[in-house]
Amino acid sequence: MRVVIQRTLHASVTINGICKSSIGKGLLILLGIEDADGEDDIDWLCKKIINLRIFDDEHGVMNKSVLETQGEILIISQFTLHASTRKGNRPSYIKAAKPETAIPLYQKFCDKLRAELGKEIGTGEFGADMKVELLNDGPVTICIDTKNKE
């Protein structure tokens, strides 16, 4: 699994002109799933995200997690995170998981992160044409790949 995490002041996702989800201060997470991903990746990544200390403490130092700040989370599926650009100019998405593999893992990831956060999270819609807006706070953007844990 590969994620791009952006600290936000607010973020939203719109599908067919209708706002599906929106959050205030928190994290926008773009999630890419590949065929080799499984529940171990979900568990490791959710713990990492929920405890990632990228929010300011009272001294202005990034020392607090989304859990400690009672922030919100918006998760958007994004297969293009697994694009390969090694050959030519047209990206290949061969490493991205097919929907029959990716959708159950996406749902499990959302469920696990919801449980870890202890409250509802916002989501997009798997496979939909989504318009994502955010006001990146910082900006702070973190990339994590579960295949590079060490």
DSSP file (Angstrom, degrees, kcal/mol; ACC not computed):
  #  RESIDUE AA STRUCTURE BP1 BP2  ACC     N-H-->O    O-->H-N    N-H-->O    O-->H-N    TCO  KAPPA ALPHA  PHI   PSI    X-CA   Y-CA   Z-CA
    1    1 A M              0   0    0      0, 0.0   145,-2.9     0, 0.0     2,-0.4   0.000 360.0 360.0 360.0 143.4    0.0    0.0    0.0
    2    2 A R  E     -AB  32 145A   0     30,-2.5    30,-3.3   143,-0.2     2,-0.4  -0.994 360.0-176.0-130.1 132.2    1.1    3.4   -0.8
    3    3 A V  E     -AB  31 144A   0    141,-3.0   141,-2.2    -2,-0.4     2,-0.5  -0.955  21.9-156.2-129.7 150.0   -0.2    6.6    0.7
    4    4 A V  E     -AB  30 143A   0     26,-1.9    26,-2.7    -2,-0.4     2,-0.5  -0.997  22.7-163.2-116.3 120.5    0.2   10.3    0.3
    5    5 A I  E     -AB  29 142A   0    137,-3.5   137,-2.8    -2,-0.5     2,-0.5  -0.909   6.2-172.0-110.3 127.8   -0.8   12.1    3.5
    6    6 A Q  E     -AB  28 141A   0     22,-2.7    22,-2.7    -2,-0.5     2,-0.4  -0.979  21.6-133.8-123.6 127.6   -1.6   15.8    3.5
    7    7 A R  E     -A   27   0A   0    133,-2.2   130,-3.3    -2,-0.5   133,-0.5  -0.653  37.5-169.0 -76.2 128.5   -2.2   17.8    6.7
    8    8 A T  E     -AB  26 136A   0     18,-2.8    18,-2.0    -2,-0.4   128,-0.2  -0.843  43.4-157.2-124.4 154.5   -5.2   20.0    6.0
    9    9 A L  E    S-     0   0A   0    126,-2.6     2,-0.3     1,-0.5    -1,-0.1   0.713  95.9 -14.2 -89.0 -32.1   -7.2   22.8    7.4
   10   10 A H  E     + B   0 135A   0    125,-0.7   125,-2.5    -3,-0.1    -1,-0.5  -0.944  67.2 178.4-162.5 154.2  -10.1   21.5    5.3
   11   11 A A  E     -CB  23 134A   0     12,-1.8    12,-2.9    -2,-0.3     2,-0.3  -0.985   2.7-179.4-153.8 154.6  -10.7   19.0    2.5
   12   12 A S  E     -CB  22 133A   0    121,-2.5   121,-2.6    -2,-0.3     2,-0.4  -0.984  17.7-143.4-152.8 161.5  -13.6   17.7    0.5
   13   13 A V  E     -CB  21 132A   0      8,-2.4     7,-2.4    -2,-0.3     8,-1.3  -0.999  15.2-165.6-131.3 131.4  -14.5   15.3   -2.3
   14   14 A T  E     -CB  19 131A   0    117,-2.6   117,-2.5    -2,-0.4     2,-0.4  -0.948   3.0-170.7-119.2 135.7  -17.2   15.9   -4.9
   15   15 A I  E >  S-CB  18 130A   0      3,-2.7     3,-1.8    -2,-0.4   115,-0.1  -0.993  75.6 -12.4-128.5 124.2  -18.7   13.3   -7.2
   16   16 A N  T 3  S-     0   0    0    113,-0.6    -1,-0.1    -2,-0.4     3,-0.1   0.871 130.1 -53.4  53.0  40.3  -21.0   14.4  -10.0
   17   17 A G  T 3  S+     0   0    0      1,-0.2     2,-0.5    -3,-0.0    -1,-0.3   0.474 117.3 109.8  79.4   2.0  -21.4   17.8   -8.5
   18   18 A I  E <  S-C   15   0A   0     -3,-1.8    -3,-2.7     0, 0.0     2,-0.6  -0.945  72.0-123.3-115.8 128.5  -22.4   16.6   -5.1
   19   19 A C  E     -C   14   0A   0     -2,-0.5    -5,-0.3    -5,-0.2     3,-0.1  -0.563  28.5-179.5 -69.4 116.0  -20.1   16.9   -2.1
   20   20 A K  E     -     0   0A   0     -7,-2.4     2,-0.3    -2,-0.6    -1,-0.2   0.879  65.0  -1.9 -83.7 -42.0  -19.7   13.3   -0.8
   21   21 A S  E     +C   13   0A   0     -8,-1.3    -8,-2.4   101,-0.1     2,-0.3  -0.996  59.1 179.9-150.2 148.7  -17.5   14.0    2.2
   22   22 A S  E     -C   12   0A   0     -2,-0.3     2,-0.3   -10,-0.2   -10,-0.2  -0.991   5.1-171.4-148.5 150.6  -15.7   17.0    3.8
   23   23 A I  E     -C   11   0A   0    -12,-2.9   -12,-1.8    -2,-0.3     3,-0.1  -0.903  13.3-144.7-134.3 163.1  -13.5   17.4    6.8
   24   24 A G  S    S-     0   0    0      1,-0.3    -1,-0.1    -2,-0.3     2,-0.1   0.229  73.5  -3.5 -95.7-134.5  -12.0   20.3    8.8
   25   25 A K  S    S+     0   0    0    -15,-0.1    47,-2.2    46,-0.1    -1,-0.3  -0.377 104.4  68.4 -62.5 128.7   -8.5   20.1   10.4
   26   26 A G  E    S-Ad   8  72A   0    -18,-2.0   -18,-2.8    45,-0.3     2,-0.4  -0.932  81.5 -32.9 165.3-139.2   -7.0   16.7    9.9
   27   27 A L  E     -Ad   7  73A   0     45,-2.7    47,-2.5    -2,-0.3     2,-0.6  -0.972  27.2-157.5-127.8 131.1   -5.5   14.5    7.2
   28   28 A L  E     -Ad   6  74A   0    -22,-2.7   -22,-2.7    -2,-0.4     2,-0.5  -0.938  23.1-164.6 -97.4 124.3   -6.3   13.9    3.5
   29   29 A I  E     -Ad   5  75A   0     45,-3.3    47,-3.1    -2,-0.6     2,-0.6  -0.953  12.4-161.9-118.2 118.6   -5.1   10.4    2.6
   30   30 A L  E     -Ad   4  76A   0    -26,-2.7   -26,-1.9    -2,-0.5     2,-0.5  -0.887  19.9-159.7 -94.5 123.8   -4.7    9.3   -1.0
   31   31 A L  E     -Ad   3  77A   0     45,-3.0    47,-3.4    -2,-0.6     2,-0.4  -0.924  14.0-172.9-118.1 123.0   -4.5    5.5   -0.9
   32   32 A G  E     -A    2   0A   0    -30,-3.3   -30,-2.5    -2,-0.5     2,-0.4  -0.947   9.4-162.2-111.8 133.2   -3.0    3.2   -3.6
   33   33 A I        -     0   0    0     -2,-0.4    64,-2.8   -32,-0.2     2,-0.3  -0.931   3.8-167.9-117.9 136.4   -3.4   -0.5   -3.4
   34   34 A E  B >   -F   96   0B   0     -2,-0.4     3,-2.0    62,-0.3    62,-0.2  -0.780  38.2-102.4-117.7 166.4   -1.4   -3.2   -5.3
   35   35 A D  T 3  S+     0   0    0     60,-1.0    61,-0.1     1,-0.3    60,-0.0   0.793 117.3  59.3 -57.9 -31.8   -1.9   -6.9   -5.7
   36   36 A A  T 3  S+     0   0    0     59,-0.2    -1,-0.3     2,-0.0     2,-0.1   0.516  84.7 107.4 -78.0  -3.9    0.7   -7.8   -3.1
   37   37 A D    <   +     0   0    0     -3,-2.0     2,-0.2     3,-0.1    68,-0.1  -0.411  41.3 158.6 -79.3 152.0   -1.1   -5.9   -0.3
   38   38 A G     >  -     0   0    0     -2,-0.1     4,-1.6    67,-0.0     3,-0.5  -0.811  56.3 -67.0-152.5-167.8   -2.9   -7.6    2.5
   39   39 A E  H  > S+     0   0    0      1,-0.2     4,-2.6    -2,-0.2     5,-0.2   0.796 123.8  60.9 -66.3 -29.7   -4.2   -7.2    6.0
   40   40 A D  H  > S+     0   0    0      1,-0.2     4,-2.4     2,-0.2    -1,-0.2   0.900 104.9  49.8 -62.3 -39.0   -0.7   -6.9    7.5
   41   41 A D  H  > S+     0   0    0     -3,-0.5     4,-2.6     2,-0.2     5,-0.2   0.904 110.4  50.4 -64.0 -41.6   -0.2   -3.8    5.4
   42   42 A I  H  X S+     0   0    0     -4,-1.6     4,-2.7     2,-0.2     5,-0.3   0.951 112.0  46.6 -61.2 -50.5   -3.5   -2.3    6.6
   43   43 A D  H  X S+     0   0    0     -4,-2.6     4,-1.9     1,-0.2     5,-0.2   0.935 116.1  44.1 -59.2 -49.4   -2.7   -2.9   10.3
   44   44 A W  H  X S+     0   0    0     -4,-2.4     4,-2.1     1,-0.2    -1,-0.2   0.929 116.1  46.5 -62.5 -46.6    0.9   -1.5   10.0
   45   45 A L  H  X S+     0   0    0     -4,-2.6     4,-2.8    -5,-0.2     5,-0.2   0.886 110.5  51.5 -68.0 -40.4   -0.2    1.5    7.9
   46   46 A C  H  X S+     0   0    0     -4,-2.7     4,-2.5    -5,-0.2     5,-0.2   0.914 111.4  47.8 -63.9 -42.3   -3.2    2.5   10.1
   47   47 A K  H  X S+     0   0    0     -4,-1.9     4,-1.4    -5,-0.3    -1,-0.2   0.911 113.0  49.4 -62.8 -41.7   -1.1    2.4   13.2
   48   48 A K  H  X S+     0   0    0     -4,-2.1     4,-0.7    -5,-0.2    -2,-0.2   0.941 114.1  44.7 -62.1 -48.2    1.6    4.5   11.5
   49   49 A I  H >< S+     0   0    0     -4,-2.8     3,-1.0     1,-0.2    17,-0.4   0.932 111.6  50.6 -64.0 -47.8   -0.9    7.1   10.3
   50   50 A I  H 3< S+     0   0    0     -4,-2.5    17,-1.0     1,-0.3    -1,-0.2   0.775 118.9  38.5 -65.9 -26.1   -2.9    7.4   13.5
   51   51 A N  H 3< S+     0   0    0     -4,-1.4     2,-0.3    -5,-0.2    -1,-0.3   0.403  81.1 127.4-104.7   1.4    0.3    8.0   15.5
   52   52 A L    <<  -     0   0    0     -3,-1.0     2,-1.5    -4,-0.7    14,-0.4  -0.441  56.0-141.4 -63.7 119.4    2.2   10.1   12.9
   53   53 A R        +     0   0    0     -2,-0.3    12,-0.3     1,-0.2    -1,-0.1  -0.629  56.8 125.9 -90.6  86.0    3.3   13.3   14.8
   54   54 A I        +     0   0    0     -2,-1.5     2,-0.4    10,-0.9    -1,-0.2   0.210  44.8  92.4-126.6  13.2    2.8   16.0   12.2
   55   55 A F  E    S-G   64   0C   0      9,-2.5     9,-2.4    -3,-0.2     8,-2.0  -0.875  80.8-103.5-109.4 145.5    0.5   18.4   14.1
   56   56 A D  E     -G   62   0C   0     -2,-0.4     6,-0.2     6,-0.3     2,-0.1  -0.334  28.2-149.7 -69.0 141.4    1.9   21.4   16.1
   57   57 A D    >   -     0   0    0      4,-2.1     3,-1.9    -2,-0.1    -1,-0.1  -0.232  48.3 -75.0 -90.0-169.5    2.0   21.2   19.9
   58   58 A E  T 3  S+     0   0    0      1,-0.3    -2,-0.1     2,-0.1    -1,-0.0   0.632 134.2  52.9 -66.3 -13.0    1.7   24.3   22.1
   59   59 A H  T 3  S-     0   0    0      2,-0.2    -1,-0.3     0, 0.0     3,-0.1   0.309 119.8-106.2-102.8   6.6    5.3   25.3   21.2
   60   60 A G  S <  S+     0   0    0     -3,-1.9     2,-0.4     1,-0.3    -2,-0.1   0.686  77.9 133.9  77.7  17.9    4.7   25.1   17.4
   61   61 A V        -     0   0    0     -6,-0.1    -4,-2.1     1,-0.0     2,-1.3  -0.847  68.1-113.5-102.0 135.6    6.7   21.9   17.1
   62   62 A M  E    S+G   56   0C   0     -2,-0.4    -6,-0.3    -6,-0.2    -9,-0.1  -0.523  73.6 124.9 -68.3  97.5    5.2   19.0   15.1
   63   63 A N  E     +     0   0C   0     -8,-2.0     2,-0.3    -2,-1.3    -1,-0.2   0.283  44.4  80.6-141.7   5.8    4.7   16.7   18.0
   64   64 A K  E     -G   55   0C   0     -9,-2.4    -9,-2.5    -3,-0.2   -10,-0.9  -0.905  62.5-135.9-124.3 151.2    1.1   15.6   18.0
   65   65 A S     >  -     0   0    0     -2,-0.3     4,-1.9   -12,-0.3     6,-0.2  -0.452  32.1-105.0 -95.1 170.2   -0.9   13.0   16.1
   66   66 A V  T  4>S+     0   0    0    -14,-0.4     5,-2.4   -17,-0.4     4,-0.4   0.831 123.6  54.5 -62.4 -32.2   -4.3   13.3   14.5
   67   67 A L  T >45S+     0   0    0    -17,-1.0     3,-0.9     3,-0.2    -1,-0.2   0.932 108.4  46.8 -66.7 -46.7   -5.6   11.3   17.4
   68   68 A E  T 345S+     0   0    0      1,-0.2    -2,-0.2     2,-0.1    -1,-0.2   0.812 115.4  45.5 -66.8 -30.6   -4.2   13.7   20.0
   69   69 A T  T 3<5S-     0   0    0     -4,-1.9    -1,-0.2     0, 0.0    -2,-0.2   0.437 107.3-125.1 -92.0   0.4   -5.6   16.7   18.1
   70   70 A Q  T < 5 +     0   0    0     -3,-0.9    -3,-0.2    -4,-0.4    -4,-0.1   0.863  53.1 168.0  55.7  38.2   -9.0   15.1   17.6
   71   71 A G      < -     0   0    0     -5,-2.4   -45,-0.3    -6,-0.2     2,-0.2  -0.143  31.0-116.0 -74.9 174.3   -8.5   15.8   13.8
   72   72 A E  E     -d   26   0A   0    -47,-2.2   -45,-2.7   -48,-0.1     2,-0.4  -0.682  19.2-142.9-110.1 164.3  -10.6   14.3   11.0
   73   73 A I  E     -d   27   0A   0     47,-0.3    49,-3.2    -2,-0.2     2,-0.4  -0.993  10.3-170.7-134.0 137.2   -9.6   12.0    8.2
   74   74 A L  E     -de  28 122A   0    -47,-2.5   -45,-3.3    -2,-0.4     2,-0.5  -0.996  13.0-161.2-123.8 123.8  -10.7   11.9    4.5
   75   75 A I  E     -de  29 123A   0     47,-2.6    49,-1.5    -2,-0.4     2,-0.4  -0.921   7.6-175.7-112.6 127.9   -9.6    8.8    2.5
   76   76 A I  E     -d   30   0A   0    -47,-3.1   -45,-3.0    -2,-0.5     2,-0.2  -0.983  23.4-130.9-122.4 125.9   -9.5    8.8   -1.3
   77   77 A S  E     +d   31   0A   0     -2,-0.4     2,-0.2   -47,-0.2   -45,-0.2  -0.562  29.7 175.8 -72.9 138.4   -8.6    5.7   -3.3
   78   78 A Q    >   -     0   0    0    -47,-3.4     3,-1.7    -2,-0.2     4,-0.1  -0.708  18.9-178.6-150.6  92.1   -6.1    6.5   -6.0
   79   79 A F  G >  S+     0   0    0      1,-0.3     3,-2.1    -2,-0.2    -1,-0.1   0.745  77.4  77.3 -63.0 -23.4   -4.7    3.7   -8.2
   80   80 A T  G >  S+     0   0    0      1,-0.3     3,-1.6     2,-0.2    -1,-0.3   0.619  72.8  80.2 -66.7 -10.6   -2.4    6.2  -10.0
   81   81 A L  G <  S+     0   0    0     -3,-1.7    -1,-0.3     1,-0.3    -2,-0.1   0.704  91.3  54.0 -65.5 -17.5   -0.1    6.1   -7.0
   82   82 A H  G <  S+     0   0    0     -3,-2.1    13,-0.5    -4,-0.1    -1,-0.3   0.092  80.1 139.4-102.9  22.6    1.3    2.9   -8.4
   83   83 A A    <   -     0   0    0     -3,-1.6     2,-0.5    10,-0.1    10,-0.2  -0.427  43.0-147.9 -66.6 137.1    2.0    4.3  -11.8
   84   84 A S  B     +H   92   0D   0      8,-2.9     8,-2.4    -2,-0.1     3,-0.1  -0.939  20.5 174.1-105.8 127.9    5.2    3.2  -13.4
   85   85 A T        +     0   0    0     -2,-0.5    -1,-0.1     6,-0.2    -2,-0.0   0.107  46.2 109.5-117.9  19.9    6.9    5.8  -15.6
   86   86 A R  S    S+     0   0    0      1,-0.1     2,-0.5     6,-0.1    -1,-0.1   0.876  77.2  46.4 -66.2 -38.3   10.1    3.9  -16.4
   87   87 A K  S    S-     0   0    0      3,-0.1     3,-0.2    -3,-0.1    -1,-0.1  -0.907 114.9 -32.9-111.8 130.5    9.3    3.3  -20.1
   88   88 A G  S    S-     0   0    0     -2,-0.5     0, 0.0     1,-0.2     0, 0.0  -0.062  83.2 -71.2  65.5-163.4    7.9    5.9  -22.4
   89   89 A N  S    S+     0   0    0      2,-0.1    -1,-0.2     1,-0.0    -3,-0.0   0.434 105.6  85.0-112.4  -3.9    5.6    8.8  -21.5
   90   90 A R  S    S-     0   0    0     -3,-0.2    -3,-0.1    -5,-0.0    -6,-0.1  -0.897  81.2-125.6-102.0 117.2    2.4    6.9  -20.8
   91   91 A P        -     0   0    0      0, 0.0     2,-0.4     0, 0.0    -6,-0.2  -0.248  16.3-139.2 -61.6 146.0    2.3    5.6  -17.3
   92   92 A S  B     -H   84   0D   0     -8,-2.4    -8,-2.9     1,-0.1     3,-0.2  -0.883  12.9-169.1-104.2 138.3    1.6    1.9  -16.7
   93   93 A Y    >   +     0   0    0     -2,-0.4     3,-1.1   -10,-0.2   -10,-0.1  -0.020  46.4 124.7-114.2  28.4   -0.7    0.9  -13.9
   94   94 A I  T 3  S+     0   0    0      1,-0.3    -1,-0.1   -10,-0.1   -11,-0.1   0.777  72.1  54.1 -62.5 -28.5    0.1   -2.8  -14.0
   95   95 A K  T 3  S+     0   0    0    -13,-0.5   -60,-1.0    -3,-0.2    -1,-0.3   0.694  85.5 100.9 -80.2 -18.3    1.1   -2.9  -10.3
   96   96 A A  B <  S-F   34   0B   0     -3,-1.1   -62,-0.3   -14,-0.2   -17,-0.1  -0.458  82.5-110.4 -68.9 136.8   -2.2   -1.4   -9.2
   97   97 A A        -     0   0    0    -64,-2.8   -64,-0.1    -2,-0.2    -1,-0.1  -0.357  29.5-112.9 -67.9 145.3   -4.7   -3.9   -7.8
   98   98 A K    >>  -     0   0    0      1,-0.1     4,-3.1    -2,-0.1     3,-1.7  -0.383  35.4-101.7 -70.8 156.1   -7.8   -4.8   -9.8
   99   99 A P  H 3> S+     0   0    0      0, 0.0     4,-2.5     0, 0.0    -1,-0.1   0.833 119.9  61.1 -51.9 -38.5  -11.1   -3.7   -8.3
  100  100 A E  H 34 S+     0   0    0      1,-0.2    -3,-0.0     2,-0.2    -2,-0.0   0.775 118.2  30.6 -64.4 -23.7  -12.0   -7.2   -7.1
  101  101 A T  H <> S+     0   0    0     -3,-1.7     4,-1.2     2,-0.1    -1,-0.2   0.825 122.5  48.1 -93.7 -44.4   -8.8   -7.1   -4.9
  102  102 A A  H  X S+     0   0    0     -4,-3.1     4,-3.0     1,-0.2     5,-0.2   0.872 102.2  59.5 -70.4 -40.5   -8.6   -3.4   -4.2
  103  103 A I  H  X S+     0   0    0     -4,-2.5     4,-2.5    -5,-0.2     5,-0.2   0.932 107.2  44.8 -61.3 -48.9  -12.2   -2.7   -3.1
  104  104 A P  H  > S+     0   0    0      0, 0.0     4,-2.3     0, 0.0    -1,-0.2   0.898 116.2  47.9 -61.8 -37.1  -12.3   -5.1   -0.1
  105  105 A L  H  X S+     0   0    0     -4,-1.2     4,-2.6     2,-0.2    -2,-0.2   0.897 110.8  51.2 -69.0 -39.1   -8.8   -3.9    1.0
  106  106 A Y  H  X S+     0   0    0     -4,-3.0     4,-2.5     2,-0.2    -1,-0.2   0.931 111.9  47.1 -60.1 -46.6   -9.9   -0.2    0.7
  107  107 A Q  H  X S+     0   0    0     -4,-2.5     4,-2.5    -5,-0.2    -2,-0.2   0.897 112.6  48.7 -64.4 -40.9  -13.0   -0.9    2.8
  108  108 A K  H  X S+     0   0    0     -4,-2.3     4,-2.7     2,-0.2    -1,-0.2   0.894 110.8  51.6 -65.4 -39.4  -11.0   -2.8    5.4
  109  109 A F  H  X S+     0   0    0     -4,-2.6     4,-2.6     2,-0.2     5,-0.2   0.940 111.7  46.4 -61.1 -47.6   -8.5    0.1    5.5
  110  110 A C  H  X S+     0   0    0     -4,-2.5     4,-2.4     1,-0.2    -2,-0.2   0.922 113.7  48.8 -61.2 -45.1  -11.3    2.6    6.0
  111  111 A D  H  X S+     0   0    0     -4,-2.5     4,-2.2     2,-0.2    -2,-0.2   0.912 112.9  47.4 -61.5 -44.1  -12.9    0.4    8.7
  112  112 A K  H  X S+     0   0    0     -4,-2.7     4,-2.6     2,-0.2    -2,-0.2   0.920 113.4  46.9 -65.2 -44.5   -9.6   -0.1   10.6
  113  113 A L  H  X S+     0   0    0     -4,-2.6     4,-2.5     2,-0.2     5,-0.2   0.879 110.8  53.2 -66.6 -37.1   -8.7    3.6   10.4
  114  114 A R  H  X>S+     0   0    0     -4,-2.4     4,-2.0    -5,-0.2     5,-1.0   0.924 111.7  45.9 -60.7 -45.7  -12.2    4.6   11.6
  115  115 A A  H  <5S+     0   0    0     -4,-2.2    -2,-0.2     2,-0.2    -1,-0.2   0.908 113.2  48.9 -65.3 -42.7  -11.8    2.2   14.6
  116  116 A E  H  <5S+     0   0    0     -4,-2.6    -2,-0.2     1,-0.2    -1,-0.2   0.886 115.1  44.6 -64.5 -39.1   -8.3    3.5   15.4
  117  117 A L  H  <5S-     0   0    0     -4,-2.5    -1,-0.2     2,-0.2    -2,-0.2   0.797 102.5-135.8 -75.8 -29.2   -9.5    7.1   15.2
  118  118 A G  T  <5S+     0   0    0     -4,-2.0     2,-0.3     1,-0.2    -3,-0.2   0.683  72.6  62.1  81.7  18.1  -12.6    6.4   17.3
  119  119 A K  S   <S-     0   0    0     -5,-1.0    -1,-0.2     0, 0.0    -2,-0.2  -0.973  93.9 -64.6-161.2 171.5  -15.0    8.4   15.0
  120  120 A E        -     0   0    0     -2,-0.3   -47,-0.3    -3,-0.1     2,-0.3  -0.200  44.2-157.4 -61.5 151.7  -16.3    8.6   11.5
  121  121 A I        -     0   0    0    -49,-0.1     2,-0.3   -98,-0.0   -47,-0.2  -0.889  17.6-113.8-124.9 159.5  -14.1    9.3    8.6
  122  122 A G  E     -e   74   0A   0    -49,-3.2   -47,-2.6    -2,-0.3     2,-0.3  -0.669  34.6-175.9 -90.8 150.5  -14.8   10.8    5.2
  123  123 A T  E     -e   75   0A   0     -2,-0.3   -47,-0.2   -49,-0.2  -110,-0.1  -0.944  20.0-138.3-139.1 162.0  -14.4    8.7    2.1
  124  124 A G        -     0   0    0    -49,-1.5     2,-0.4    -2,-0.3   -48,-0.1   0.005  41.8 -90.1 -91.3-152.0  -14.6    9.1   -1.7
  125  125 A E    >   -     0   0    0    -48,-0.1     3,-2.3     3,-0.1     5,-0.0  -0.981  40.1-112.7-131.3 120.2  -16.1    6.4   -3.9
  126  126 A F  T 3  S+     0   0    0     -2,-0.4     3,-0.1     1,-0.3   -48,-0.0  -0.237  98.6   4.1 -55.0 127.9  -13.9    3.7   -5.3
  127  127 A G  T 3  S+     0   0    0      1,-0.3    -1,-0.3   -50,-0.1     2,-0.1   0.374  99.5 128.7  80.9  -3.4  -13.5    4.1   -9.1
  128  128 A A  S <  S-     0   0    0     -3,-2.3     2,-1.0     1,-0.1    -1,-0.3  -0.427  71.1-107.7 -81.9 158.5  -15.5    7.3   -9.3
  129  129 A D        -     0   0    0     -2,-0.1  -113,-0.6    -3,-0.1     2,-0.3  -0.782  52.6-172.2 -82.3 104.2  -14.4   10.5  -11.1
  130  130 A M  E     -B   15   0A   0     -2,-1.0     2,-0.6  -115,-0.1  -115,-0.2  -0.769  26.8-149.3-108.6 145.5  -13.7   12.6   -8.0
  131  131 A K  E     -B   14   0A   0   -117,-2.5  -117,-2.6    -2,-0.3     2,-0.5  -0.964  22.4-165.5-109.8 115.1  -12.9   16.2   -7.5
  132  132 A V  E     -B   13   0A   0     -2,-0.6     2,-0.4  -119,-0.2  -119,-0.2  -0.885   7.0-175.6-108.9 129.0  -10.8   16.6   -4.4
  133  133 A E  E     +B   12   0A   0   -121,-2.6  -121,-2.5    -2,-0.5     2,-0.3  -0.939   9.2 163.1-120.6 145.5  -10.1   20.0   -2.8
  134  134 A L  E     -B   11   0A   0     -2,-0.4     2,-0.6  -123,-0.2  -123,-0.2  -0.993  37.6-139.6-154.7 154.9   -7.9   20.8    0.1
  135  135 A L  E     -B   10   0A   0   -125,-2.5  -126,-2.6    -2,-0.3  -125,-0.7  -0.928  34.7-142.8-111.4 101.5   -6.2   23.6    1.9
  136  136 A N  E     -B    8   0A   0     -2,-0.6     2,-0.8  -128,-0.2  -128,-0.3  -0.483   9.8-139.3 -69.6 128.2   -2.8   22.0    2.7
  137  137 A D  E    S-     0   0A   0   -130,-3.3     3,-0.4    -2,-0.3  -130,-0.2  -0.807  75.7 -12.6 -95.3 110.4   -1.7   23.2    6.2
  138  138 A G  E    S-     0   0A   0     -2,-0.8    -1,-0.1     1,-0.3     2,-0.1  -0.567 106.5 -89.6 133.4 -71.4    2.1   23.9    6.2
  139  139 A P  E    S+     0   0A   0      0, 0.0     2,-0.5     0, 0.0    -1,-0.3   0.503  73.8 172.0 -74.1 144.5    2.3   22.5    3.6
  140  140 A V  E     +     0   0A   0   -133,-0.5  -133,-2.2    -3,-0.4     2,-0.4  -0.983   1.7 166.4-123.3 118.8    2.9   19.1    5.2
  141  141 A T  E     -B    6   0A   0     -2,-0.5     2,-0.4  -135,-0.2  -135,-0.2  -0.992   9.5-174.6-135.7 125.5    2.9   16.1    2.8
  142  142 A I  E     -B    5   0A   0   -137,-2.8  -137,-3.5    -2,-0.4     2,-0.4  -0.967   9.5-156.3-124.1 134.4    4.2   12.7    3.8
  143  143 A C  E     +B    4   0A   0     -2,-0.4     2,-0.4  -139,-0.2  -139,-0.2  -0.937  14.6 179.3-110.9 132.5    4.5    9.6    1.5
  144  144 A I  E     -B    3   0A   0   -141,-2.2  -141,-3.0    -2,-0.4     2,-0.4  -0.997  10.6-171.4-134.0 136.8    4.6    6.1    3.0
  145  145 A D  E >   -B    2   0A   0     -2,-0.4     3,-2.1  -143,-0.2  -143,-0.2  -0.995  19.7-147.0-127.1 125.2    4.9    2.8    1.2
  146  146 A T  G >  S+     0   0    0   -145,-2.9     3,-0.6    -2,-0.4  -144,-0.1   0.665  98.6  66.0 -67.0 -14.1    4.3   -0.4    3.2
  147  147 A K  G 3  S+     0   0    0   -146,-0.4    -1,-0.3     1,-0.2     3,-0.2   0.521 100.3  52.5 -82.1  -4.6    6.9   -2.2    1.0
  148  148 A N  G <   +     0   0    0     -3,-2.1    -1,-0.2     1,-0.1    -3,-0.2  -0.345  66.2 136.1-121.9  49.4    9.6    0.2    2.5
  149  149 A K    <         0   0    0     -3,-0.6    -1,-0.1     1,-0.2    -2,-0.1   0.803 360.0 360.0 -68.1 -29.7    8.9   -0.4    6.2
  150  150 A E              0   0    0     -3,-0.2    -1,-0.2     0, 0.0    -2,-0.1   0.443 360.0 360.0-109.2 360.0   12.5   -0.7    7.1
